[in-house]
Amino acid sequence: MTSFRPTLLFIAVCALLIGSVPLTVNSKPAMRVMATPDNLSAATNQQLAQARRATAKYHDIAQAEADGYVNINIYEGGEGLHYVNFGLVDANFDPEHPEVLLYAPVPHENRMALVGVEYVVPLSLASTAPAGFTGDADVWRQNSEGLGLWELNAWIWLNNSDGIFAFKNPRVPGDED
């Protein structure tokens, strides 16, 4: 009976540890190659080019605001300042109509620059990660800000050494920078 208790305790601790692992990223292969334009399919690169063409006008924040994007005053280091177009938030993925524009301060200048886009789909509208871009290079994540969303960043305006679909971009300053 005395050896049963430590074994039971060990099993209980293991169960707690396994149960506490966050399951926040959809189930795509664990071994991933960093997504860069050089190793993406032609179809994915075409979709990224469509996103760039569609969002080029939003380098001017006034144009983004005129088209319905609203500064929600959320700045996250590695992501930037979030401008959301709530009219685009639905269950559809459209590379040319990102729900969120990401802006970061330009060093030594008093302005913000468009650095990337973020696609979001409410968890209430999709129980699994959206299909997203062609291929499997994009990885949607769940609830990074606790808002009940599937989220995918695409760093189409600022190169990201961690990959075009990485969650954070080390070139975007943190809150404390």
Secondary structure, DSSP 8 states (H G I E B T S, - for coil): -TTHHHHHHHHHHHHHHHHTS---B----SS-----GGGS-HHHHHHHHHHHHHHGGGGSHHHHHHTT-EEEEEEETTTEEEEE-GGG-SS---TTS-SEEEEEE-TTSS-EEEEEEEEEEEGGG-SS----SSSS----EE-TTSSSEEEEEE-SSS--TT-TT-S--TTS--TT-
